[in-house]
């Protein structure tokens, strides 16, 4: 043991005292800021500190509390959240109904025995059946979106007897080894190759490439188990396909006997103005994956869901795919409460209305600064702002942070800043965000694209 037990007890007691405090003293704030930076550098990853420098000059910005559509750092500075935790806060930060449900369950039971039947897992599975399209019926609950992708790929192999997959360039499906084989970022993949060797990547948004890949695989006998696609690519840069893309992919999968796996981890639960992004095109996938906002912005949970014909392969041996913490009571009641809030407050419809308005205003802003802003695209409140270079994208993100608005780039394209606020964003907050964006556009455009007098 590197520290004596009394020292560890003292450190843990100090941390627990801070957790219990309603407010921090100036001494608490200074200490917490310093140890957070030191401990990230020595025990988490110093690269994260270097990354923060690109967002804020005061890069030791320690997050402390949140509420509704914003959060505060340890110094009490408030930031409007346009990032939404990369898509987890669809129902807002700490929605009272979600927090209340989790609190009630925590008083009764936190985790389950693993052996008896768990009621809220059953209720959540029924609700997922009710809100997903078509014949999707049976669900498996894990802890994250990446786990959902892993399970979906295994289920596709089990049902089809095939081992190969088709995914899209710039697609992101997670970083566990199976999900990473479908993810298309070389920097993430190369250190771990070979992963699943028969996963082929094609350009996104053109179904002709899907047809060609399926034909080619069929001709050489390397049959495809499934095509894995995000309805809108998130980490790839908020890439929106043509409206005929998913209907054509659905038809091609049926023709060649491949399953269609829709990765709705970032696009689901109302984000794009429909409960599911595939609903824009009336497409029913064979397997759908979900995560991120599924836990109501309070608990981590992910899931994959499919129809009875496909799920029957798991009936004889239900433990063929399993998890210790997936489907635990706290996460399930959080998801149930999140679904209630989404429907009760009509948040998908709200995302559609506010997203349409925000995209229109951002496009008008782009027309004023055509050299600075290359594109505005998205659906609902899943919006991308593209800039000429990564450096300018980072500069805009930093400028917005300095103006009290949080955004971030995407993993594949730092020059594309995502806007994925809570779907509870108010019109006043949207105007506040647009005012900040306009100010930062003016500042950045003057620096890079206006002639000096």
N, C-alpha and C positions, 0 to 999 in steps of 0.2 A: 504494500500500500504506500503510495507516494506521499500522502499526508497522514498524520496521526488521526485517529478517530475523533478526538476532541476538536481538532481544527476543522475537519469535515462537518461535524455537527454544528460548529459555529457558523460555517459558511452556508449550510443549508437553512439554518434558523434565520439568518439574515435575509436570504432570498424569500423565505416564506413570510417573514415580516413585511417585506416590500409588497408581496402579492396581496396581503391583507389590508394595506393602506388605501384609504379613499383618495388621499392626496400626498404628494411627495414634498419634502423639504428641499431647499436649495442644495443642501449637502447630499441628500439622496440622489438628486438629479445629476450632480457632478460625479458622484461615485458610480452611478449606474452607467452613465455615458462612457466613463473611462474604462470600466471593467468590460463593458460590451465590446469596445474596440480592441482592447488587449486580448480578450478571450477569443474573439473571432480570428485575430492574427495568430494565436498560438494553439487554439484547440478546435476551431471550425475550419476556416480556409481564408488565408490572407488575400486571395484573389477576389473574394467578395468585397473586401474593403476597397481594393483598387477599382473595381467596377463602379462602386458608388461615387467615386470621384467624377465619373463622366456625367453624373446626374446632378450633383450638388457640390459646391465648394465646401460646404459644411457636411462632408460625406458621412460623419458619424451621427447620422440622424436616427435616433433610436425610437422605434414605434412603441407606443404605450397604450393607447386606448382608441376605441372607435364607436361611432354611433351613426345610424341611418346611412348617409351617403358620403361620410367623411371620416377621417381619423386624425388623431393628434400624436405628435412625438412627445418625448419625455420632457421637453422644454415648454410644452403647451401650445406649440404652433399647430394650427389646423390646416389640413389639406383636403381639398375636394377630390374625391376618388373617381377619376375617369378610367382607371385601370381595372378596378373591380377584382383585384387578386387574380388577374389573368382569367377572369370569368367565373369566379366562385360566388360573388355577392349578388346574384340575380334578385334576391328578395331584400337586399340591403344589408348593412352591417347590424348584427345583433337584433334582428327583428324580434319584437317582444313575444310573438306567438311561438317562434322557434325556441328562443331562450327559455320560455316558460315550460314548453313541452319537455325539453332536455332536463331542466331543473326538477320537474315532477318525477321523471323516470330515474334520475340520479338518486332521489330520496328513497326509491324503492329497490332499484338494482342497476348497477352500472354495466357489468358484463354478464354473460350467461354461462351456464354450466357446460355447454356444448352437447349435452346428452338429451335433455328434454326439449320439447317443442317450444319455439319462441314466438309469442303471439304477434308482436309488431313486425317481425320479418314476414309473417304470413299476410298481414294486412297491407304492408307496403308492396308485396308482390302482386296482390290483387289490384292495388291502385296503379302500378306500372302497367298491368294488363289493360286497365281502363283508359289510360291516357296515351298509350302508344298506338301507332296506326295498324290497321289490318289485323292479321291473325297472330301478332306477337303476343305471347301468353306467359311463358315460364321465365323466371328471373333467377340469377345467381348474384349475390351481393359480395363485393370485396371492399377494399379500402381506398381504391384510387382508380383513375381512368386507365392507367397502364395495366393494372391487374385485369380490368375488364377486357382490354385488347388481348391479353394473354389467353384468357378463358375463351374468348370468341374464336381465336385462331385454333385452339385445341378442339373446340366443338365442330368447327368447319372440317378439320382433318377427320374427326371421328365420323361425321355424317357422310362425307364424300369418299373417304378412303384415299384421298389425294393429299399431297404434301406441299404443293407449290402455291404461291400467292402473287397477285399483282397489286401494286400500290403506286402512288403517284409521286413524281418529282416534287420536291418542296413539301411533301406531306409529313406530318408529325403525329406519331401515335404512342409515344412514350419511350423510355430508355431502358426498361428491362429487356433481356436478350431477345425474346420473341417479338415484342413490340418494336424493338430497335431494328429488327430486320425489315420491318415495313416502313420505319422512319427513313427519310431520304437525305439526311445531312451527313456528308462525308466525315466531318470533324468528329461527330458523335459515334460514327460506325467504325471507322478504320482501326482504332486501337483494339477492337474486340472481334475483328473478322478472323475466321469465318463464323457467322452466326447461322441463321437459317439460310442455307445456300441458294435455295430455289425461290427467291423473292425478287420479282422483276419490277423495275420502276419505269413508268412511262409519263409523258407530259400530262399535266392536269388540264381538264376542261375541253378536251377533244376526244370524243368517243371513238373516232376512227383508230386511235392508238390502242384503245382497249380491244377493239375488234381484231386488229392485227396481232396483238399479243396473244389473245385467246386462240386465234387460228393457228399461229405458229406453235404454241404449246401443244395444241391438239394434234398437229401434224407429226410432231416428234415424240408423242406419247407422254409428254411431261404435263399431264392434265392439271388444271388449276383448281385448287380447293375453293378459293374465294378471291374476290376483288375487294380491297379495303380502301375506303375513301372517306375523307371529311367532306361534308356537304359544302362548306366553305373552309378553305385552308386557313387555320389560325396562325400558327407559328411560321408558316410559309409566307405571310405577308397580307393576310385578309384577302385572299384570292377567291373571287366569286365566279362560278362557272356559268356558261350560257344556260338558258332555261331548258333547252332540249337535252342537256348532258345526262342528268341522272335518269330520266325516262329511257334514254337509249342504252345506258349502262345496264339498267334493269332488264331490258329486253335481251341484251347480249348475254348476260349471266344465265338467263333462262334458256337461251338457245344452246349454250355450250355446257350447261350443267354445273356451272360455278355458283357459289353463294355470293350474295352481296352483303358485305359488312359495312354498315354506316357508323362512322365514328362521330357521334353527337356529343362527345365529352365537353367540348367548348361551345358548340352551337345549340345545344339542347336547353330545355326548360325555359323557353320563351325568348332566348337571347336575340334571335333574328326576326322576331315579330310573329312567329308561330310557335306552338309548343315544341315542335321539332322542325329543324330546317328542311328535312325531306318533305314536310307537309306543303312547302311552297310548290312542289312539283307533283304532289299526289303519288309519291313513290313509297312502297312498303319494302324495306330491306328484309333479308332473311335473318340477320342478326343485327341488333343495334347495341352500341356501347354508350354508356353515360357515366358522368362523374362530375368533378368540379362543383357546380352549384347545387348538385343533388342533395347535399346535406344542409341546405338552407343557410349557407354561409357560416355555420356553427360547428358542424361535425364533418369529418372526412368519410366519404362513402362513394363507391362506384358500382356499376352493375353491367351485366350483359343480359339481353333478353332475346328469346327466339320463339318459334312456333312449336307446336306439339310434335309434329313429324320429325323435326330436327332434334328436339330435346329428348325424345324417346330413347336415344342412345345412352342417356345418363340414367334412365329408370332402373335398369338391372343393378348398376353399381353407382349409387349416388355419391360415393366418396372418391370417385375417379378424379374429381377436381374439388378441392376443399381449401379452407382458410381458417385460421384461428379466430381472427377478430372480425372478419366480414359478416355483415348482417347482425352486428351487436345491437342491443336494445337502444342505446343512446343515439347511434347513427340512424337507426330506422325511424325512431320517433322524430328526429330532426328532419328527415326526408319527408315524412308524412306531413309535418307542420309546414314545410317548405312548399309542398304541392298545394296544400290548403290555401296558403297565402297567394301563390301564383294565380290560382283560379278565382279566389275571393276578391282580390284586388285587380283582376283582369290585367296582369302584368305583361303577358304576351301582346295583347292589344295596345297597351301603353308603349311597349318597345317599338311596335310598328309605327304608331303615330309620331312619337318623339324622334325616332330614328329617321323617319322620312323628312321631318322638319330640320333636324340637325344636319343631315347629309346635304340637303338643299342649301343651307346657310354656309356650310363648309365649302361647297362647290362654288358658291358666289365669292367667297373669300379667296379661293384658289384662282379665280379669274382675275382678281386684283393683283395676285403675286404669282404669275405663271412660271417665272424662273425658279422661284423658291419651292413651290409645291407642285410636284409632278402629277399627282392623282389623288382623288378622293373616291373611295369605293366601300361597299358593304351592304348589309341588310339589317334592318332593325337597329339595335344598339350594339352592333358588331361592325365597327367602322375602322378603316385604315386611312392614314394620311401618309402619302409617299413623298420623299424628298430626293434630291439628286444624288446625295452620297450618305454613307453611314455617319460621317462626321457632322453633317448638317442636321441629320435626324437626332443625333445625341444632343446637339446644341439647342435644338428646339425643345427637346425633353427637359433639359436642364433649365432653360428659360421658363418653361411652364412650372417646373418645381419651385423655382424662385418666386413665382407669382402665386404659389399656393395651390397648384393643380398637379396631380400625379398622373403621368402617362408612362409608357415604356415602349421600346421597340419589340419586335418579334425575334424569336431565336434564330431564324434563318435570314432575317432582313432587318438590320438595325435602322436602316433608312426609312422603314415603314413603322410609324407609330400607331399603336392600336388605341382605340377608344372603346372601352367595354365597361361603362359605369354600371352601378346598380340600376335595375329596371325601375326602381323607385325614385330615380332622379327627378327633381321638380323642375318646372319651367324656369323658375328663378335661378336655380343652380345651372341649368343649361345655358342661360344667358351669361351667367358669371364665367362659365367655362369658355364660351365663345368670345367674350370680351378679352379674356387672358390670351387665348389663341391669337386673336387679332393683334394684340400688343406685341406678342413674341414674334409673329410674322413680320410686323413692321420693323422691329429691332434687327432681326436676322436678315431680312431682305436688304435693309440699308447697309448692313455690314458687308454682305457678299455680292450684291447684284446692282447696287446703285453707284453711279459714277461719283467719285470724290471731287468736290469743287476745289 
